[in-house]
């Protein structure tokens, strides 16, 4: 059996931008198509994983962002957050939703070296 292709979606937009919802739709679609998908959140993208942060965003007719993130994680999606971006906002691990890994760019580069495709929003 062929190994599932990997996809990393880089999100730089936060709760104030519809591209964050579009990125999650595409990430969930990747899982549906059989890809292993990870999100790498930088800049204001880390606001998406702050507890209760996603409850502020819904871009109709898309599902609420909180539901898309929960679905993404339930189906095996990984969420990585940029350490300096988390720290610059005064967040700590306890401020973030469960399952988020605070990891540096080396995790992203490792996935790319292993053959992951990337998309940026």
Backbone as XML, in Angstrom:
<?xml version="1.0"?>
<chain id="A" units="angstrom">
  <residue number="1" name="UNK">
    <atom name="N" x="0.838" y="-1.182" z="0.000"/>
    <atom name="CA" x="0.000" y="0.000" z="0.000"/>
    <atom name="C" x="0.885" y="1.249" z="0.000"/>
  </residue>
  <residue number="2" name="UNK">
    <atom name="N" x="0.546" y="2.204" z="-0.849"/>
    <atom name="CA" x="1.321" y="3.432" z="-0.945"/>
    <atom name="C" x="1.074" y="4.316" z="0.276"/>
  </residue>
  <residue number="3" name="UNK">
    <atom name="N" x="2.150" y="4.925" z="0.751"/>
    <atom name="CA" x="2.063" y="5.835" z="1.890"/>
    <atom name="C" x="1.218" y="7.053" z="1.525"/>
  </residue>
  <residue number="4" name="UNK">
    <atom name="N" x="0.360" y="7.475" z="2.458"/>
    <atom name="CA" x="-0.462" y="8.662" z="2.223"/>
    <atom name="C" x="0.432" y="9.879" z="2.042"/>
  </residue>
  <residue number="5" name="UNK">
    <atom name="N" x="0.061" y="10.730" z="1.140"/>
    <atom name="CA" x="0.810" y="11.966" z="0.938"/>
    <atom name="C" x="0.536" y="12.906" z="2.103"/>
  </residue>
  <residue number="6" name="UNK">
    <atom name="N" x="1.528" y="13.724" z="2.408"/>
    <atom name="CA" x="1.430" y="14.656" z="3.522"/>
    <atom name="C" x="1.219" y="16.077" z="3.002"/>
  </residue>
  <residue number="7" name="UNK">
    <atom name="N" x="0.481" y="16.863" z="3.777"/>
    <atom name="CA" x="0.219" y="18.250" z="3.454"/>
    <atom name="C" x="0.403" y="19.076" z="4.718"/>
  </residue>
  <residue number="8" name="UNK">
    <atom name="N" x="1.119" y="20.179" z="4.600"/>
    <atom name="CA" x="1.220" y="21.143" z="5.695"/>
    <atom name="C" x="0.578" y="22.436" z="5.217"/>
  </residue>
  <residue number="9" name="UNK">
    <atom name="N" x="-0.391" y="22.907" z="5.993"/>
    <atom name="CA" x="-1.066" y="24.167" z="5.680"/>
    <atom name="C" x="-0.528" y="25.214" z="6.647"/>
  </residue>
  <residue number="10" name="UNK">
    <atom name="N" x="0.129" y="26.226" z="6.103"/>
    <atom name="CA" x="0.687" y="27.318" z="6.889"/>
    <atom name="C" x="-0.368" y="28.420" z="6.973"/>
  </residue>
  <residue number="11" name="UNK">
    <atom name="N" x="-0.756" y="28.764" z="8.205"/>
    <atom name="CA" x="-1.794" y="29.778" z="8.403"/>
    <atom name="C" x="-1.196" y="30.975" z="9.137"/>
  </residue>
  <residue number="12" name="UNK">
    <atom name="N" x="-1.289" y="32.132" z="8.505"/>
    <atom name="CA" x="-0.787" y="33.369" z="9.106"/>
    <atom name="C" x="-1.921" y="34.323" z="9.471"/>
  </residue>
  <residue number="13" name="UNK">
    <atom name="N" x="-3.139" y="33.971" z="9.102"/>
    <atom name="CA" x="-4.301" y="34.830" z="9.371"/>
    <atom name="C" x="-5.024" y="34.324" z="10.616"/>
  </residue>
  <residue number="14" name="UNK">
    <atom name="N" x="-5.585" y="35.252" z="11.364"/>
    <atom name="CA" x="-6.226" y="34.896" z="12.622"/>
    <atom name="C" x="-7.738" y="34.915" z="12.562"/>
  </residue>
  <residue number="15" name="UNK">
    <atom name="N" x="-8.317" y="35.134" z="13.729"/>
    <atom name="CA" x="-9.769" y="35.075" z="13.875"/>
    <atom name="C" x="-10.485" y="36.216" z="13.163"/>
  </residue>
  <residue number="16" name="UNK">
    <atom name="N" x="-9.729" y="37.220" z="12.739"/>
    <atom name="CA" x="-10.334" y="38.379" z="12.091"/>
    <atom name="C" x="-10.331" y="38.281" z="10.564"/>
  </residue>
  <residue number="17" name="UNK">
    <atom name="N" x="-9.997" y="37.117" z="10.022"/>
    <atom name="CA" x="-9.838" y="37.014" z="8.568"/>
    <atom name="C" x="-10.473" y="35.732" z="8.045"/>
  </residue>
  <residue number="18" name="UNK">
    <atom name="N" x="-11.239" y="35.853" z="6.949"/>
    <atom name="CA" x="-11.909" y="34.670" z="6.408"/>
    <atom name="C" x="-10.960" y="33.632" z="5.848"/>
  </residue>
  <residue number="19" name="UNK">
    <atom name="N" x="-9.721" y="34.011" z="5.528"/>
    <atom name="CA" x="-8.777" y="33.022" z="5.007"/>
    <atom name="C" x="-8.457" y="31.938" z="6.030"/>
  </residue>
  <residue number="20" name="UNK">
    <atom name="N" x="-8.597" y="32.235" z="7.315"/>
    <atom name="CA" x="-8.375" y="31.179" z="8.313"/>
    <atom name="C" x="-9.416" y="30.079" z="8.157"/>
  </residue>
  <residue number="21" name="UNK">
    <atom name="N" x="-10.659" y="30.456" z="7.876"/>
    <atom name="CA" x="-11.706" y="29.458" z="7.656"/>
    <atom name="C" x="-11.475" y="28.688" z="6.360"/>
  </residue>
  <residue number="22" name="UNK">
    <atom name="N" x="-11.067" y="29.390" z="5.315"/>
    <atom name="CA" x="-10.773" y="28.732" z="4.035"/>
    <atom name="C" x="-9.645" y="27.717" z="4.220"/>
  </residue>
  <residue number="23" name="UNK">
    <atom name="N" x="-8.617" y="28.086" z="4.958"/>
    <atom name="CA" x="-7.495" y="27.175" z="5.200"/>
    <atom name="C" x="-7.965" y="25.903" z="5.906"/>
  </residue>
  <residue number="24" name="UNK">
    <atom name="N" x="-8.873" y="26.055" z="6.877"/>
    <atom name="CA" x="-9.380" y="24.879" z="7.593"/>
    <atom name="C" x="-10.238" y="23.998" z="6.699"/>
  </residue>
  <residue number="25" name="UNK">
    <atom name="N" x="-11.020" y="24.591" z="5.808"/>
    <atom name="CA" x="-11.817" y="23.811" z="4.859"/>
    <atom name="C" x="-10.880" y="22.969" z="3.994"/>
  </residue>
  <residue number="26" name="UNK">
    <atom name="N" x="-9.825" y="23.575" z="3.501"/>
    <atom name="CA" x="-8.872" y="22.858" z="2.648"/>
    <atom name="C" x="-8.124" y="21.788" z="3.444"/>
  </residue>
  <residue number="27" name="UNK">
    <atom name="N" x="-7.740" y="22.096" z="4.681"/>
    <atom name="CA" x="-7.047" y="21.111" z="5.520"/>
    <atom name="C" x="-7.942" y="19.905" z="5.793"/>
  </residue>
  <residue number="28" name="UNK">
    <atom name="N" x="-9.203" y="20.157" z="6.122"/>
    <atom name="CA" x="-10.132" y="19.041" z="6.375"/>
    <atom name="C" x="-10.383" y="18.242" z="5.095"/>
  </residue>
  <residue number="29" name="UNK">
    <atom name="N" x="-10.432" y="18.938" z="3.963"/>
    <atom name="CA" x="-10.572" y="18.251" z="2.678"/>
    <atom name="C" x="-9.390" y="17.347" z="2.387"/>
  </residue>
  <residue number="30" name="UNK">
    <atom name="N" x="-8.199" y="17.784" z="2.789"/>
    <atom name="CA" x="-7.015" y="16.942" z="2.615"/>
    <atom name="C" x="-7.120" y="15.654" z="3.403"/>
  </residue>
  <residue number="31" name="UNK">
    <atom name="N" x="-7.624" y="15.745" z="4.626"/>
    <atom name="CA" x="-7.818" y="14.540" z="5.437"/>
    <atom name="C" x="-8.852" y="13.637" z="4.776"/>
  </residue>
  <residue number="32" name="UNK">
    <atom name="N" x="-9.931" y="14.226" z="4.293"/>
    <atom name="CA" x="-10.973" y="13.447" z="3.620"/>
    <atom name="C" x="-10.414" y="12.710" z="2.409"/>
  </residue>
  <residue number="33" name="UNK">
    <atom name="N" x="-9.461" y="13.324" z="1.709"/>
    <atom name="CA" x="-8.878" y="12.688" z="0.526"/>
    <atom name="C" x="-7.794" y="11.672" z="0.853"/>
  </residue>
  <residue number="34" name="UNK">
    <atom name="N" x="-7.527" y="11.481" z="2.155"/>
    <atom name="CA" x="-6.565" y="10.462" z="2.554"/>
    <atom name="C" x="-5.174" y="10.982" z="2.870"/>
  </residue>
  <residue number="35" name="UNK">
    <atom name="N" x="-4.975" y="12.285" z="2.840"/>
    <atom name="CA" x="-3.667" y="12.844" z="3.173"/>
    <atom name="C" x="-3.503" y="12.967" z="4.682"/>
  </residue>
  <residue number="36" name="UNK">
    <atom name="N" x="-2.259" y="12.909" z="5.116"/>
    <atom name="CA" x="-1.937" y="13.291" z="6.476"/>
    <atom name="C" x="-1.751" y="14.802" z="6.462"/>
  </residue>
  <residue number="37" name="UNK">
    <atom name="N" x="-2.456" y="15.527" z="7.327"/>
    <atom name="CA" x="-2.429" y="16.985" z="7.257"/>
    <atom name="C" x="-2.011" y="17.579" z="8.599"/>
  </residue>
  <residue number="38" name="UNK">
    <atom name="N" x="-1.138" y="18.571" z="8.521"/>
    <atom name="CA" x="-0.718" y="19.344" z="9.686"/>
    <atom name="C" x="-0.953" y="20.810" z="9.388"/>
  </residue>
  <residue number="39" name="UNK">
    <atom name="N" x="-1.273" y="21.552" z="10.429"/>
    <atom name="CA" x="-1.347" y="23.009" z="10.346"/>
    <atom name="C" x="-0.123" y="23.567" z="11.038"/>
  </residue>
  <residue number="40" name="UNK">
    <atom name="N" x="0.511" y="24.569" z="10.447"/>
    <atom name="CA" x="1.589" y="25.298" z="11.104"/>
    <atom name="C" x="1.123" y="26.738" z="11.213"/>
  </residue>
  <residue number="41" name="UNK">
    <atom name="N" x="0.875" y="27.193" z="12.444"/>
    <atom name="CA" x="0.299" y="28.508" z="12.687"/>
    <atom name="C" x="1.381" y="29.502" z="13.085"/>
  </residue>
  <residue number="42" name="UNK">
    <atom name="N" x="1.432" y="30.627" z="12.370"/>
    <atom name="CA" x="2.375" y="31.695" z="12.665"/>
    <atom name="C" x="1.621" y="33.020" z="12.737"/>
  </residue>
  <residue number="43" name="UNK">
    <atom name="N" x="2.308" y="34.047" z="13.179"/>
    <atom name="CA" x="1.738" y="35.389" z="13.270"/>
    <atom name="C" x="0.382" y="35.325" z="13.970"/>
  </residue>
  <residue number="44" name="UNK">
    <atom name="N" x="-0.608" y="36.050" z="13.450"/>
    <atom name="CA" x="-1.913" y="36.053" z="14.118"/>
    <atom name="C" x="-2.654" y="34.725" z="13.965"/>
  </residue>
  <residue number="45" name="UNK">
    <atom name="N" x="-2.117" y="33.813" z="13.165"/>
    <atom name="CA" x="-2.707" y="32.483" z="13.053"/>
    <atom name="C" x="-2.771" y="31.751" z="14.385"/>
  </residue>
  <residue number="46" name="UNK">
    <atom name="N" x="-1.843" y="32.062" z="15.302"/>
    <atom name="CA" x="-1.864" y="31.385" z="16.601"/>
    <atom name="C" x="-3.082" y="31.767" z="17.426"/>
  </residue>
  <residue number="47" name="UNK">
    <atom name="N" x="-3.739" y="32.892" z="17.085"/>
    <atom name="CA" x="-4.965" y="33.256" z="17.796"/>
    <atom name="C" x="-6.073" y="32.229" z="17.583"/>
  </residue>
  <residue number="48" name="UNK">
    <atom name="N" x="-5.991" y="31.476" z="16.492"/>
    <atom name="CA" x="-7.007" y="30.465" z="16.186"/>
    <atom name="C" x="-7.051" y="29.352" z="17.224"/>
  </residue>
  <residue number="49" name="UNK">
    <atom name="N" x="-5.954" y="29.116" z="17.895"/>
    <atom name="CA" x="-5.895" y="27.981" z="18.815"/>
    <atom name="C" x="-5.925" y="28.408" z="20.272"/>
  </residue>
  <residue number="50" name="UNK">
    <atom name="N" x="-6.171" y="29.698" z="20.491"/>
    <atom name="CA" x="-6.359" y="30.176" z="21.857"/>
    <atom name="C" x="-7.739" y="29.715" z="22.313"/>
  </residue>
  <residue number="51" name="UNK">
    <atom name="N" x="-7.817" y="29.192" z="23.522"/>
    <atom name="CA" x="-9.104" y="28.735" z="24.037"/>
    <atom name="C" x="-10.134" y="29.840" z="23.880"/>
  </residue>
  <residue number="52" name="UNK">
    <atom name="N" x="-11.276" y="29.494" z="23.367"/>
    <atom name="CA" x="-12.412" y="30.375" z="23.098"/>
    <atom name="C" x="-12.159" y="31.361" z="21.949"/>
  </residue>
  <residue number="53" name="UNK">
    <atom name="N" x="-10.958" y="31.382" z="21.401"/>
    <atom name="CA" x="-10.672" y="32.285" z="20.285"/>
    <atom name="C" x="-11.458" y="31.937" z="19.040"/>
  </residue>
  <residue number="54" name="UNK">
    <atom name="N" x="-11.570" y="30.651" z="18.754"/>
    <atom name="CA" x="-12.268" y="30.242" z="17.535"/>
    <atom name="C" x="-13.769" y="30.454" z="17.627"/>
  </residue>
  <residue number="55" name="UNK">
    <atom name="N" x="-14.305" y="30.605" z="18.822"/>
    <atom name="CA" x="-15.747" y="30.820" z="18.936"/>
    <atom name="C" x="-16.139" y="32.202" z="18.414"/>
  </residue>
  <residue number="56" name="UNK">
    <atom name="N" x="-15.147" y="33.052" z="18.118"/>
    <atom name="CA" x="-15.418" y="34.398" z="17.617"/>
    <atom name="C" x="-15.564" y="34.438" z="16.096"/>
  </residue>
  <residue number="57" name="UNK">
    <atom name="N" x="-15.288" y="33.343" z="15.418"/>
    <atom name="CA" x="-15.217" y="33.385" z="13.959"/>
    <atom name="C" x="-16.148" y="32.372" z="13.302"/>
  </residue>
  <residue number="58" name="UNK">
    <atom name="N" x="-16.984" y="32.897" z="12.424"/>
    <atom name="CA" x="-17.792" y="32.051" z="11.545"/>
    <atom name="C" x="-17.981" y="32.810" z="10.249"/>
  </residue>
  <residue number="59" name="UNK">
    <atom name="N" x="-17.537" y="32.197" z="9.176"/>
    <atom name="CA" x="-17.680" y="32.784" z="7.849"/>
    <atom name="C" x="-18.765" y="31.998" z="7.141"/>
  </residue>
  <residue number="60" name="UNK">
    <atom name="N" x="-19.945" y="32.554" z="7.093"/>
    <atom name="CA" x="-21.065" y="31.861" z="6.445"/>
    <atom name="C" x="-20.822" y="31.791" z="4.947"/>
  </residue>
  <residue number="61" name="UNK">
    <atom name="N" x="-21.120" y="30.703" z="4.303"/>
    <atom name="CA" x="-21.886" y="29.554" z="4.756"/>
    <atom name="C" x="-21.030" y="28.436" z="5.346"/>
  </residue>
  <residue number="62" name="UNK">
    <atom name="N" x="-19.758" y="28.700" z="5.629"/>
    <atom name="CA" x="-18.880" y="27.675" z="6.190"/>
    <atom name="C" x="-19.271" y="27.376" z="7.627"/>
  </residue>
  <residue number="63" name="UNK">
    <atom name="N" x="-18.863" y="26.197" z="8.096"/>
    <atom name="CA" x="-19.083" y="25.835" z="9.490"/>
    <atom name="C" x="-18.295" y="26.784" z="10.388"/>
  </residue>
  <residue number="64" name="UNK">
    <atom name="N" x="-18.727" y="26.932" z="11.634"/>
    <atom name="CA" x="-17.945" y="27.744" z="12.577"/>
    <atom name="C" x="-16.517" y="27.201" z="12.696"/>
  </residue>
  <residue number="65" name="UNK">
    <atom name="N" x="-15.578" y="28.090" z="12.842"/>
    <atom name="CA" x="-14.163" y="27.724" z="12.905"/>
    <atom name="C" x="-13.884" y="26.725" z="14.023"/>
  </residue>
  <residue number="66" name="UNK">
    <atom name="N" x="-14.515" y="26.905" z="15.175"/>
    <atom name="CA" x="-14.303" y="25.978" z="16.293"/>
    <atom name="C" x="-14.689" y="24.551" z="15.906"/>
  </residue>
  <residue number="67" name="UNK">
    <atom name="N" x="-15.785" y="24.404" z="15.167"/>
    <atom name="CA" x="-16.216" y="23.068" z="14.722"/>
    <atom name="C" x="-15.238" y="22.476" z="13.723"/>
  </residue>
  <residue number="68" name="UNK">
    <atom name="N" x="-14.725" y="23.307" z="12.820"/>
    <atom name="CA" x="-13.770" y="22.800" z="11.822"/>
    <atom name="C" x="-12.476" y="22.345" z="12.483"/>
  </residue>
  <residue number="69" name="UNK">
    <atom name="N" x="-11.992" y="23.103" z="13.462"/>
    <atom name="CA" x="-10.758" y="22.710" z="14.154"/>
    <atom name="C" x="-10.978" y="21.418" z="14.935"/>
  </residue>
  <residue number="70" name="UNK">
    <atom name="N" x="-12.107" y="21.292" z="15.609"/>
    <atom name="CA" x="-12.406" y="20.062" z="16.360"/>
    <atom name="C" x="-12.485" y="18.868" z="15.407"/>
  </residue>
  <residue number="71" name="UNK">
    <atom name="N" x="-13.139" y="19.051" z="14.265"/>
    <atom name="CA" x="-13.240" y="17.984" z="13.265"/>
    <atom name="C" x="-11.861" y="17.620" z="12.744"/>
  </residue>
  <residue number="72" name="UNK">
    <atom name="N" x="-11.056" y="18.614" z="12.460"/>
    <atom name="CA" x="-9.690" y="18.396" z="11.965"/>
    <atom name="C" x="-8.885" y="17.547" z="12.948"/>
  </residue>
  <residue number="73" name="UNK">
    <atom name="N" x="-8.943" y="17.901" z="14.221"/>
    <atom name="CA" x="-8.188" y="17.155" z="15.231"/>
    <atom name="C" x="-8.755" y="15.753" z="15.443"/>
  </residue>
  <residue number="74" name="UNK">
    <atom name="N" x="-10.064" y="15.630" z="15.465"/>
    <atom name="CA" x="-10.697" y="14.322" z="15.674"/>
    <atom name="C" x="-10.298" y="13.341" z="14.580"/>
  </residue>
  <residue number="75" name="UNK">
    <atom name="N" x="-10.106" y="13.850" z="13.366"/>
    <atom name="CA" x="-9.756" y="12.984" z="12.239"/>
    <atom name="C" x="-8.245" y="12.833" z="12.060"/>
  </residue>
  <residue number="76" name="UNK">
    <atom name="N" x="-7.469" y="13.243" z="13.056"/>
    <atom name="CA" x="-6.033" y="12.974" z="13.028"/>
    <atom name="C" x="-5.150" y="14.115" z="12.600"/>
  </residue>
  <residue number="77" name="UNK">
    <atom name="N" x="-5.706" y="15.276" z="12.328"/>
    <atom name="CA" x="-4.893" y="16.423" z="11.943"/>
    <atom name="C" x="-4.047" y="16.913" z="13.107"/>
  </residue>
  <residue number="78" name="UNK">
    <atom name="N" x="-2.840" y="17.330" z="12.789"/>
    <atom name="CA" x="-1.913" y="17.851" z="13.798"/>
    <atom name="C" x="-1.864" y="19.365" z="13.700"/>
  </residue>
  <residue number="79" name="UNK">
    <atom name="N" x="-1.750" y="20.016" z="14.861"/>
    <atom name="CA" x="-1.639" y="21.474" z="14.879"/>
    <atom name="C" x="-0.334" y="21.852" z="15.563"/>
  </residue>
  <residue number="80" name="UNK">
    <atom name="N" x="0.477" y="22.624" z="14.825"/>
    <atom name="CA" x="1.758" y="23.103" z="15.337"/>
    <atom name="C" x="1.693" y="24.632" z="15.439"/>
  </residue>
  <residue number="81" name="UNK">
    <atom name="N" x="2.253" y="25.183" z="16.501"/>
    <atom name="CA" x="2.254" y="26.631" z="16.702"/>
    <atom name="C" x="3.681" y="27.137" z="16.844"/>
  </residue>
  <residue number="82" name="UNK">
    <atom name="N" x="3.953" y="28.254" z="16.213"/>
    <atom name="CA" x="5.265" y="28.910" z="16.228"/>
    <atom name="C" x="5.565" y="29.449" z="17.632"/>
  </residue>
  <residue number="83" name="UNK">
    <atom name="N" x="6.662" y="29.005" z="18.255"/>
    <atom name="CA" x="6.974" y="29.456" z="19.617"/>
    <atom name="C" x="7.080" y="30.977" z="19.786"/>
  </residue>
  <residue number="84" name="UNK">
    <atom name="N" x="7.834" y="31.703" z="18.933"/>
    <atom name="CA" x="7.904" y="33.151" z="19.139"/>
    <atom name="C" x="6.549" y="33.845" z="18.961"/>
  </residue>
  <residue number="85" name="UNK">
    <atom name="N" x="5.718" y="33.312" z="18.057"/>
    <atom name="CA" x="4.403" y="33.912" z="17.816"/>
    <atom name="C" x="3.489" y="33.705" z="19.025"/>
  </residue>
  <residue number="86" name="UNK">
    <atom name="N" x="3.581" y="32.545" z="19.645"/>
    <atom name="CA" x="2.810" y="32.267" z="20.858"/>
    <atom name="C" x="3.287" y="33.189" z="21.982"/>
  </residue>
  <residue number="87" name="UNK">
    <atom name="N" x="4.596" y="33.240" z="22.148"/>
    <atom name="CA" x="5.176" y="34.024" z="23.245"/>
    <atom name="C" x="4.909" y="35.519" z="23.083"/>
  </residue>
  <residue number="88" name="UNK">
    <atom name="N" x="4.997" y="36.026" z="21.866"/>
    <atom name="CA" x="4.820" y="37.463" z="21.644"/>
    <atom name="C" x="3.405" y="37.934" z="21.979"/>
  </residue>
  <residue number="89" name="UNK">
    <atom name="N" x="2.458" y="36.999" z="21.982"/>
    <atom name="CA" x="1.078" y="37.333" z="22.335"/>
    <atom name="C" x="0.793" y="37.098" z="23.819"/>
  </residue>
  <residue number="90" name="UNK">
    <atom name="N" x="1.808" y="36.653" z="24.540"/>
    <atom name="CA" x="1.633" y="36.409" z="25.968"/>
    <atom name="C" x="0.917" y="35.111" z="26.275"/>
  </residue>
  <residue number="91" name="UNK">
    <atom name="N" x="0.806" y="34.223" z="25.282"/>
    <atom name="CA" x="0.142" y="32.943" z="25.490"/>
    <atom name="C" x="1.128" y="31.934" z="26.067"/>
  </residue>
  <residue number="92" name="UNK">
    <atom name="N" x="0.571" y="31.007" z="26.824"/>
    <atom name="CA" x="1.306" y="29.844" z="27.305"/>
    <atom name="C" x="0.532" y="28.618" z="26.858"/>
  </residue>
  <residue number="93" name="UNK">
    <atom name="N" x="1.130" y="27.461" z="27.012"/>
    <atom name="CA" x="0.478" y="26.229" z="26.564"/>
    <atom name="C" x="-0.919" y="26.082" z="27.168"/>
  </residue>
  <residue number="94" name="UNK">
    <atom name="N" x="-1.099" y="26.486" z="28.417"/>
    <atom name="CA" x="-2.403" y="26.381" z="29.092"/>
    <atom name="C" x="-3.467" y="27.267" z="28.447"/>
  </residue>
  <residue number="95" name="UNK">
    <atom name="N" x="-3.066" y="28.276" z="27.678"/>
    <atom name="CA" x="-4.011" y="29.169" z="27.003"/>
    <atom name="C" x="-4.529" y="28.595" z="25.690"/>
  </residue>
  <residue number="96" name="UNK">
    <atom name="N" x="-3.906" y="27.505" z="25.230"/>
    <atom name="CA" x="-4.214" y="26.949" z="23.921"/>
    <atom name="C" x="-5.116" y="25.730" z="24.026"/>
  </residue>
  <residue number="97" name="UNK">
    <atom name="N" x="-5.832" y="25.430" z="22.951"/>
    <atom name="CA" x="-6.686" y="24.248" z="22.939"/>
    <atom name="C" x="-5.836" y="22.992" z="23.078"/>
  </residue>
  <residue number="98" name="UNK">
    <atom name="N" x="-6.451" y="21.944" z="23.547"/>
    <atom name="CA" x="-5.746" y="20.674" z="23.731"/>
    <atom name="C" x="-5.233" y="20.142" z="22.397"/>
  </residue>
  <residue number="99" name="UNK">
    <atom name="N" x="-4.092" y="19.501" z="22.453"/>
    <atom name="CA" x="-3.541" y="18.832" z="21.281"/>
    <atom name="C" x="-2.594" y="19.670" z="20.440"/>
  </residue>
  <residue number="100" name="UNK">
    <atom name="N" x="-2.425" y="20.928" z="20.774"/>
    <atom name="CA" x="-1.527" y="21.799" z="20.007"/>
    <atom name="C" x="-0.095" y="21.573" z="20.467"/>
  </residue>
  <residue number="101" name="UNK">
    <atom name="N" x="0.811" y="21.471" z="19.502"/>
    <atom name="CA" x="2.235" y="21.367" z="19.804"/>
    <atom name="C" x="2.894" y="22.705" z="19.485"/>
  </residue>
  <residue number="102" name="UNK">
    <atom name="N" x="3.624" y="23.247" z="20.441"/>
    <atom name="CA" x="4.404" y="24.460" z="20.190"/>
    <atom name="C" x="5.765" y="23.982" z="19.698"/>
  </residue>
  <residue number="103" name="UNK">
    <atom name="N" x="6.003" y="24.178" z="18.399"/>
    <atom name="CA" x="7.221" y="23.653" z="17.770"/>
    <atom name="C" x="7.821" y="24.691" z="16.841"/>
  </residue>
  <residue number="104" name="UNK">
    <atom name="N" x="9.113" y="24.608" z="16.673"/>
    <atom name="CA" x="9.806" y="25.528" z="15.797"/>
    <atom name="C" x="9.708" y="25.130" z="14.328"/>
  </residue>
  <residue number="105" name="UNK">
    <atom name="N" x="10.299" y="25.967" z="13.498"/>
    <atom name="CA" x="10.254" y="25.765" z="12.054"/>
    <atom name="C" x="10.917" y="24.461" z="11.625"/>
  </residue>
  <residue number="106" name="UNK">
    <atom name="N" x="11.770" y="23.903" z="12.473"/>
    <atom name="CA" x="12.433" y="22.645" z="12.102"/>
    <atom name="C" x="11.410" y="21.525" z="11.888"/>
  </residue>
  <residue number="107" name="UNK">
    <atom name="N" x="10.295" y="21.564" z="12.609"/>
    <atom name="CA" x="9.234" y="20.558" z="12.417"/>
    <atom name="C" x="8.637" y="20.712" z="11.015"/>
  </residue>
  <residue number="108" name="UNK">
    <atom name="N" x="8.387" y="21.940" z="10.608"/>
    <atom name="CA" x="7.866" y="22.218" z="9.266"/>
    <atom name="C" x="8.872" y="21.775" z="8.206"/>
  </residue>
  <residue number="109" name="UNK">
    <atom name="N" x="10.129" y="22.140" z="8.393"/>
    <atom name="CA" x="11.158" y="21.768" z="7.415"/>
    <atom name="C" x="11.344" y="20.254" z="7.343"/>
  </residue>
  <residue number="110" name="UNK">
    <atom name="N" x="11.223" y="19.584" z="8.486"/>
    <atom name="CA" x="11.312" y="18.125" z="8.488"/>
    <atom name="C" x="10.210" y="17.496" z="7.657"/>
  </residue>
  <residue number="111" name="UNK">
    <atom name="N" x="8.999" y="18.019" z="7.792"/>
    <atom name="CA" x="7.879" y="17.501" z="6.996"/>
    <atom name="C" x="8.111" y="17.737" z="5.505"/>
  </residue>
  <residue number="112" name="UNK">
    <atom name="N" x="8.622" y="18.906" z="5.167"/>
    <atom name="CA" x="8.902" y="19.206" z="3.760"/>
    <atom name="C" x="9.994" y="18.281" z="3.222"/>
  </residue>
  <residue number="113" name="UNK">
    <atom name="N" x="11.046" y="18.075" z="4.006"/>
    <atom name="CA" x="12.110" y="17.160" z="3.571"/>
    <atom name="C" x="11.612" y="15.734" z="3.404"/>
  </residue>
  <residue number="114" name="UNK">
    <atom name="N" x="10.569" y="15.373" z="4.174"/>
    <atom name="CA" x="9.967" y="14.048" z="4.036"/>
    <atom name="C" x="8.966" y="13.968" z="2.901"/>
  </residue>
  <residue number="115" name="UNK">
    <atom name="N" x="8.803" y="15.071" z="2.151"/>
    <atom name="CA" x="7.970" y="15.046" z="0.954"/>
    <atom name="C" x="6.631" y="15.742" z="1.091"/>
  </residue>
  <residue number="116" name="UNK">
    <atom name="N" x="6.355" y="16.413" z="2.186"/>
    <atom name="CA" x="5.066" y="17.088" z="2.346"/>
    <atom name="C" x="4.924" y="18.245" z="1.357"/>
  </residue>
  <residue number="117" name="UNK">
    <atom name="N" x="3.732" y="18.378" z="0.844"/>
    <atom name="CA" x="3.370" y="19.549" z="0.049"/>
    <atom name="C" x="2.967" y="20.642" z="1.032"/>
  </residue>
  <residue number="118" name="UNK">
    <atom name="N" x="3.030" y="21.899" z="0.604"/>
    <atom name="CA" x="2.653" y="23.004" z="1.486"/>
    <atom name="C" x="1.684" y="23.948" z="0.785"/>
  </residue>
  <residue number="119" name="UNK">
    <atom name="N" x="0.819" y="24.538" z="1.587"/>
    <atom name="CA" x="-0.084" y="25.607" z="1.150"/>
    <atom name="C" x="-0.007" y="26.693" z="2.187"/>
  </residue>
  <residue number="120" name="UNK">
    <atom name="N" x="-0.095" y="27.935" z="1.772"/>
    <atom name="CA" x="-0.011" y="29.054" z="2.717"/>
    <atom name="C" x="-1.236" y="29.949" z="2.615"/>
  </residue>
  <residue number="121" name="UNK">
    <atom name="N" x="-1.721" y="30.366" z="3.775"/>
    <atom name="CA" x="-2.863" y="31.289" z="3.855"/>
    <atom name="C" x="-2.533" y="32.397" z="4.826"/>
  </residue>
</chain>
